Amino acid sequence: MLSHKAKYALKALLYLAEQDENHISRTVEIADGANIPKKFLEQILLDLKRGRFVSSKQGKFGGYYLIKSKNDITLAEIHRLFDGAIALLPCASLNFYEPCSDCKTESECSLRHGLMLIRDKTLKAMEGITIASLVNK
């Protein structure tokens, strides 16, 4: 399941993507507009900034704005940033791989092969959904 943090990050990105291109949104504006608790939003925006999805401007008219195109931000990227691996087990992961300690050989592990199929289909679906595609729904 998607964590609350990842869900709120997606809602914040959707809100920013719906704004005019040069609009800078204050944190309270994003919280109210996307119905996100403000206490969670500030940390989420910092994580999105570290991930190079958004940037901020300081000062009286400061706030947040997208620096990565809404056409290029995928659900897979946000899931990985906030929730980690898409695979159900580390041995089936592309980016967070770890061997299982209880398997004799990975090449013969039926469970791993099945989970890799699930990972591939899930990843393909998540990479095919962008913030722009969700805004346009």
Backbone bond lengths (Angstrom), bond angles and torsions (degrees), N, CA, C in turn:
res aa  C-N    CA-C-N  psi(-1)  N-CA   C-N-CA  omega(-1)  CA-C   N-CA-C  phi
1 M - - - 1.450 - - 1.529 109.71 -
2 L 1.296 114.54 148.79 1.457 121.48 175.99 1.528 108.61 -71.14
3 S 1.307 117.01 134.37 1.467 120.48 177.92 1.530 109.90 -72.16
4 H 1.337 115.53 162.08 1.465 119.80 176.13 1.526 110.02 -60.21
5 K 1.320 115.99 -38.30 1.469 120.58 -178.84 1.528 110.81 -61.70
6 A 1.330 116.90 -45.13 1.465 120.61 178.89 1.528 110.61 -66.47
7 K 1.324 116.93 -40.71 1.466 120.68 177.90 1.525 110.45 -61.07
8 Y 1.318 117.44 -45.67 1.465 120.84 179.15 1.531 111.26 -65.81
9 A 1.319 116.98 -35.90 1.473 120.40 177.14 1.528 109.65 -62.62
10 L 1.316 117.06 -44.11 1.469 120.99 178.38 1.521 110.99 -63.70
11 K 1.336 117.02 -41.53 1.468 120.43 178.52 1.525 111.24 -64.27
12 A 1.333 116.99 -39.17 1.474 121.07 177.44 1.522 110.43 -64.85
13 L 1.330 117.11 -43.51 1.466 121.08 178.55 1.525 110.82 -64.22
14 L 1.320 117.09 -40.02 1.474 120.28 176.95 1.520 110.37 -62.03
15 Y 1.319 116.59 -43.62 1.461 120.09 178.57 1.529 110.68 -60.09
16 L 1.332 116.43 -48.03 1.468 119.88 -179.58 1.530 111.28 -63.81
17 A 1.315 116.97 -36.79 1.470 121.23 -179.26 1.524 111.84 -68.54
18 E 1.314 117.22 -25.49 1.469 121.07 -179.82 1.523 113.04 -82.00
19 Q 1.326 117.24 -10.65 1.463 121.40 -178.42 1.528 110.35 -82.47
20 D 1.327 115.39 161.81 1.462 119.99 174.09 1.526 109.20 -58.24
21 E 1.310 116.13 151.58 1.468 121.98 -171.92 1.523 113.92 -54.33
22 N 1.308 119.36 -40.06 1.462 121.98 -176.75 1.524 113.37 -96.35
23 H 1.321 117.07 7.96 1.467 121.18 -177.72 1.527 110.84 -74.98
24 I 1.313 116.22 134.72 1.453 122.69 174.38 1.520 106.94 -109.47
25 S 1.329 116.48 122.59 1.462 121.70 -174.25 1.524 111.30 -102.18
26 R 1.327 115.23 127.89 1.461 120.34 175.47 1.525 109.58 -70.77
27 T 1.304 116.38 154.84 1.460 121.99 -178.37 1.524 111.18 -56.72
28 V 1.324 117.14 -45.07 1.465 120.72 -178.83 1.536 110.86 -64.57
29 E 1.306 116.64 -34.28 1.473 122.09 177.30 1.536 110.51 -65.11
30 I 1.330 115.97 -43.23 1.467 120.56 178.89 1.528 109.72 -66.30
31 A 1.334 115.93 -44.75 1.470 120.84 -179.66 1.529 110.86 -58.58
32 D 1.327 116.30 -47.77 1.466 120.50 -179.85 1.521 111.58 -68.62
33 G 1.314 116.68 -45.50 1.462 121.29 -175.71 1.521 114.04 -69.00
34 A 1.332 116.55 -30.99 1.466 120.61 -177.96 1.532 112.22 -106.05
35 N 1.332 115.86 2.15 1.469 121.71 179.59 1.536 111.46 56.26
36 I 1.326 114.75 54.92 1.460 122.84 -179.76 1.528 107.75 -118.80
37 P 1.331 118.58 132.93 1.468 119.70 175.48 1.537 110.55 -58.60
38 K 1.321 116.19 127.32 1.466 121.24 -175.27 1.525 112.36 -59.34
39 K 1.333 117.35 -35.22 1.467 119.53 -177.79 1.531 111.96 -64.16
40 F 1.340 118.58 -29.52 1.455 122.02 176.68 1.526 111.30 -83.82
41 L 1.315 115.77 -34.04 1.455 121.20 -172.20 1.523 113.14 -62.44
42 E 1.309 117.96 -40.21 1.459 120.34 -176.73 1.531 111.68 -59.94
43 Q 1.327 117.18 -44.14 1.469 120.41 178.43 1.526 110.84 -68.63
44 I 1.319 117.08 -38.83 1.464 121.67 179.24 1.523 110.34 -62.26
45 L 1.311 117.11 -43.56 1.463 120.55 179.15 1.526 111.32 -64.47
46 L 1.330 117.17 -36.54 1.467 119.95 176.32 1.530 110.33 -65.54
47 D 1.332 116.92 -40.27 1.470 119.94 176.82 1.529 111.05 -64.64
48 L 1.323 117.11 -40.86 1.471 120.96 177.50 1.526 110.84 -65.28
49 K 1.321 116.15 -34.07 1.464 120.59 177.48 1.525 110.30 -68.04
50 R 1.347 116.67 -45.10 1.467 120.59 177.23 1.524 111.44 -62.35
51 G 1.330 116.36 -30.81 1.458 121.32 178.44 1.522 113.21 -81.89
52 R 1.323 116.76 -0.67 1.463 124.65 178.38 1.530 113.77 64.27
53 F 1.341 115.10 37.49 1.463 120.91 173.62 1.518 110.53 -98.29
54 V 1.332 116.21 -34.08 1.455 122.03 179.11 1.519 109.25 -130.68
55 S 1.318 115.00 165.19 1.451 121.33 171.07 1.517 106.94 -135.78
56 S 1.320 115.41 173.41 1.459 118.71 -178.43 1.519 110.45 -134.07
57 K 1.306 112.73 158.25 1.457 120.92 175.18 1.526 106.13 -123.70
58 Q 1.317 116.53 132.62 1.457 121.88 -178.82 1.521 110.61 -85.22
59 G 1.311 116.30 164.81 1.453 121.54 172.39 1.509 114.00 104.79
60 K 1.323 113.50 -175.58 1.472 121.80 -175.44 1.522 112.26 -57.18
61 F 1.297 117.60 -38.50 1.464 121.76 -179.42 1.533 110.92 -105.53
62 G 1.315 115.63 25.79 1.450 121.28 -177.93 1.512 113.33 -81.09
63 G 1.319 114.08 174.61 1.449 121.16 179.94 1.514 110.14 159.35
64 Y 1.321 115.96 -155.75 1.464 122.13 -175.91 1.527 111.51 -118.08
65 Y 1.335 114.42 153.37 1.460 121.61 177.74 1.524 108.67 -154.65
66 L 1.327 115.62 156.77 1.461 120.73 179.43 1.526 110.44 -71.77
67 I 1.330 116.58 137.75 1.466 119.90 171.29 1.526 110.27 -113.62
68 K 1.313 116.60 -16.25 1.459 120.97 173.87 1.523 106.51 -104.17
69 S 1.295 117.24 138.76 1.454 121.22 -177.57 1.524 110.91 -59.71
70 K 1.325 115.62 138.55 1.467 120.43 177.12 1.530 110.99 -61.61
71 N 1.321 117.09 -20.11 1.468 121.66 176.84 1.531 111.93 -75.43
72 D 1.330 116.66 -17.30 1.459 121.09 -174.82 1.531 113.93 -109.65
73 I 1.321 117.83 -6.96 1.469 120.41 179.53 1.523 108.16 -89.57
74 T 1.340 115.95 116.90 1.465 120.09 -177.62 1.528 111.19 -105.26
75 L 1.313 114.77 160.05 1.459 120.32 174.94 1.524 110.75 -60.25
76 A 1.330 116.98 -35.24 1.463 120.56 180.00 1.526 110.84 -60.52
77 E 1.323 117.92 -43.34 1.464 121.33 -179.46 1.526 111.78 -62.75
78 I 1.315 115.73 -44.36 1.464 120.07 -177.95 1.526 109.96 -69.72
79 H 1.323 116.99 -40.71 1.467 119.88 176.84 1.526 110.64 -58.76
80 R 1.315 116.71 -46.10 1.471 120.20 -178.94 1.524 111.73 -65.14
81 L 1.327 117.00 -38.64 1.460 120.73 179.97 1.521 111.62 -64.02
82 F 1.317 116.96 -42.92 1.463 120.28 -173.83 1.526 114.46 -99.39
83 D 1.316 117.96 -30.95 1.462 120.34 -173.85 1.520 113.84 -118.15
84 G 1.319 118.07 -5.26 1.455 120.51 177.92 1.517 113.08 85.70
85 A 1.313 115.18 -142.01 1.463 122.04 -172.26 1.527 113.03 -62.10
86 I 1.313 114.48 146.87 1.461 121.70 174.74 1.533 109.42 -85.09
87 A 1.310 116.54 -30.27 1.468 121.39 179.53 1.528 110.12 -67.15
88 L 1.323 115.10 153.08 1.461 120.94 -178.22 1.529 113.62 -80.48
89 L 1.324 117.39 -21.65 1.462 122.62 175.07 1.528 109.04 -134.01
90 P 1.318 117.68 148.49 1.470 120.07 -179.55 1.530 114.08 -57.61
91 C 1.331 118.11 -31.29 1.464 120.03 -177.91 1.535 112.37 -71.79
92 A 1.335 117.03 -13.58 1.464 121.06 179.07 1.529 111.80 -104.89
93 S 1.320 117.14 4.89 1.458 122.04 -175.00 1.530 112.18 -85.69
94 L 1.325 115.10 145.09 1.464 120.85 174.70 1.528 111.28 -82.81
95 N 1.325 116.79 -46.22 1.462 121.48 -173.36 1.523 114.30 -100.10
96 F 1.329 117.95 -17.43 1.457 121.51 -176.54 1.531 110.46 -125.11
97 Y 1.322 116.71 35.57 1.460 122.43 -174.80 1.528 112.91 -61.04
98 E 1.318 114.56 135.78 1.459 123.33 169.17 1.521 106.60 -147.51
99 P 1.316 117.78 136.93 1.470 118.62 177.99 1.523 110.55 -70.64
100 C 1.318 116.02 149.53 1.465 121.11 175.87 1.526 108.87 -78.81
101 S 1.290 116.18 139.17 1.464 119.91 -179.30 1.526 112.24 -79.92
102 D 1.325 117.35 -16.86 1.458 120.04 -175.57 1.532 114.01 -101.90
103 C 1.328 118.50 5.14 1.472 121.48 178.05 1.523 109.94 -97.17
104 K 1.327 115.29 139.88 1.470 119.36 177.11 1.529 110.02 -71.73
105 T 1.344 116.00 -52.72 1.469 120.92 175.22 1.522 108.41 -142.57
106 E 1.304 115.91 133.83 1.458 120.34 179.83 1.521 112.12 -63.92
107 S 1.308 116.97 -35.41 1.464 120.45 -176.61 1.527 112.47 -64.37
108 E 1.302 117.50 -22.65 1.463 121.13 -179.64 1.525 112.93 -104.81
109 C 1.303 117.91 2.64 1.465 121.73 -176.67 1.530 110.45 -80.85
110 S 1.310 116.31 108.88 1.468 121.63 -179.76 1.523 111.37 -65.22
111 L 1.301 117.11 -37.25 1.461 121.34 -179.98 1.527 110.44 -61.76
112 R 1.329 116.31 -45.91 1.467 120.65 179.71 1.527 110.94 -60.43
113 H 1.315 117.19 -43.70 1.465 120.37 -179.59 1.531 111.16 -63.25
114 G 1.310 117.07 -41.74 1.462 120.71 177.33 1.515 112.11 -64.16
115 L 1.320 116.42 -41.85 1.464 120.55 179.97 1.525 112.07 -70.38
116 M 1.311 116.91 -28.91 1.467 119.99 175.56 1.526 110.49 -68.49
117 L 1.316 117.50 -36.13 1.473 120.68 175.79 1.521 110.65 -64.20
118 I 1.334 116.25 -43.94 1.470 120.81 177.62 1.521 109.62 -61.92
119 R 1.347 116.58 -45.26 1.467 120.83 178.98 1.525 111.13 -57.85
120 D 1.324 117.19 -46.02 1.463 120.83 -177.69 1.519 112.05 -62.52
121 K 1.322 117.57 -43.31 1.470 120.83 -179.91 1.527 111.40 -69.29
122 T 1.330 116.04 -40.39 1.466 120.63 178.22 1.519 110.13 -65.21
123 L 1.318 116.59 -45.45 1.464 121.30 179.99 1.523 111.05 -60.99
124 K 1.323 116.80 -44.55 1.466 120.38 179.18 1.529 110.75 -59.57
125 A 1.330 116.58 -43.77 1.470 120.40 179.16 1.526 110.86 -65.28
126 M 1.331 117.24 -45.14 1.464 120.92 -177.56 1.525 112.17 -68.09
127 E 1.326 117.19 -34.25 1.468 119.93 177.63 1.526 111.73 -73.95
128 G 1.313 116.82 -20.25 1.461 120.92 179.19 1.512 113.87 -85.63
129 I 1.329 116.88 -6.60 1.470 120.80 179.92 1.523 108.12 -108.58
130 T 1.320 115.44 117.55 1.465 121.31 179.20 1.525 109.42 -109.18
131 I 1.307 114.90 166.18 1.475 120.13 175.30 1.521 109.07 -60.01
132 A 1.326 117.35 -40.03 1.471 120.88 179.13 1.517 111.11 -61.97
133 S 1.322 117.94 -41.12 1.471 120.47 -179.01 1.523 110.83 -66.62
134 L 1.332 117.22 -31.48 1.458 119.80 177.86 1.526 111.29 -75.93
135 V 1.320 117.43 -36.30 1.469 121.64 177.59 1.527 109.71 -63.06
136 N 1.324 115.98 -37.37 1.464 120.73 -176.21 1.524 114.19 -79.85
137 K 1.324 118.59 -2.15 1.477 121.51 -179.99 1.503 111.22 -75.54
